[in-house]
Amino acid sequence: MAFSEKQEYKVEVLPPFNQLQIRRADIIEKDGKEVARSYHRHCLQPGEDYSSEPDVVKQIAVAVWTDEIVAAYNASLGGE
């Protein structure tokens, strides 16, 4: 009767500036069978610090947050 916990991530890339919407599922299992699941959702904007995110989020941010995208996003906010 062992309990274990794991997390699963779903990442959506939202146009036009490639904001990242991240859904984390916290899953508790007992003897290999899921007994509970809860969700947490948050968003990251282009250029935002993602160093504390899981590897899958980091890899996507590197791929979709080009210098041009970050500059366009900042310009849309009235910056740069």
C-alpha positions as CSV (number, residue, x, y, z in Angstrom):
1,M,0.0,0.0,0.0
2,A,2.5,2.6,-1.2
3,F,1.5,6.1,-2.2
4,S,3.4,8.1,-4.8
5,E,3.0,11.5,-6.4
6,K,3.8,12.6,-9.9
7,Q,3.2,15.6,-12.1
8,E,2.1,15.9,-15.7
9,Y,2.3,19.1,-17.8
10,K,0.3,20.4,-20.7
11,V,1.7,23.5,-22.5
12,E,-0.2,25.6,-25.0
13,V,1.4,28.3,-27.1
14,L,-1.0,31.2,-27.6
15,P,-0.7,33.5,-30.7
16,P,0.2,36.1,-31.7
17,F,3.1,36.5,-29.2
18,N,3.5,32.9,-28.1
19,Q,2.5,33.3,-24.5
20,L,2.8,30.0,-22.7
21,Q,-0.2,28.6,-20.8
22,I,0.9,25.8,-18.5
23,R,-1.4,23.3,-16.8
24,R,0.2,21.1,-14.2
25,A,-1.7,18.0,-12.9
26,D,-0.7,16.8,-9.5
27,I,-1.5,13.1,-9.4
28,I,-1.5,10.9,-6.3
29,E,-1.4,7.1,-6.8
30,K,-1.8,4.2,-4.4
31,D,-0.3,0.9,-5.5
32,G,0.0,2.2,-9.1
33,K,-3.6,3.4,-9.4
34,E,-4.7,7.0,-9.4
35,V,-6.7,8.0,-6.4
36,A,-6.6,11.8,-6.7
37,R,-5.8,14.6,-9.2
38,S,-5.7,18.3,-8.9
39,Y,-4.8,21.0,-11.4
40,H,-2.8,24.3,-11.3
41,R,-2.6,26.7,-14.3
42,H,-0.4,29.7,-14.9
43,C,0.8,31.7,-17.9
44,L,4.2,33.0,-18.9
45,Q,4.7,36.1,-21.2
46,P,7.5,36.3,-23.8
47,G,10.8,37.2,-22.1
48,E,9.6,36.3,-18.6
49,D,11.9,34.3,-16.4
50,Y,11.2,30.6,-16.8
51,S,14.3,29.2,-15.0
52,S,12.2,27.5,-12.3
53,E,9.9,25.8,-14.8
54,P,10.2,22.1,-15.7
55,D,12.4,21.1,-18.7
56,V,9.5,20.7,-21.1
57,V,8.4,24.3,-20.5
58,K,12.0,25.6,-20.9
59,Q,12.5,23.8,-24.2
60,I,9.3,25.3,-25.6
61,A,10.1,28.8,-24.4
62,V,13.5,28.6,-26.1
63,A,11.9,27.4,-29.3
64,V,9.1,30.0,-29.6
65,W,10.4,33.1,-27.8
66,T,12.7,34.5,-30.5
67,D,14.2,37.9,-30.1
68,E,11.7,39.2,-32.7
69,I,8.7,37.8,-30.7
70,V,9.9,39.2,-27.4
71,A,10.5,42.6,-29.1
72,A,7.0,42.6,-30.7
73,Y,5.4,41.6,-27.4
74,N,7.2,44.4,-25.6
75,A,6.2,46.9,-28.3
76,S,2.6,45.9,-28.0
77,L,2.8,46.9,-24.3
78,G,4.2,50.3,-25.2
79,G,7.8,49.3,-24.2
80,E,10.9,49.4,-26.3
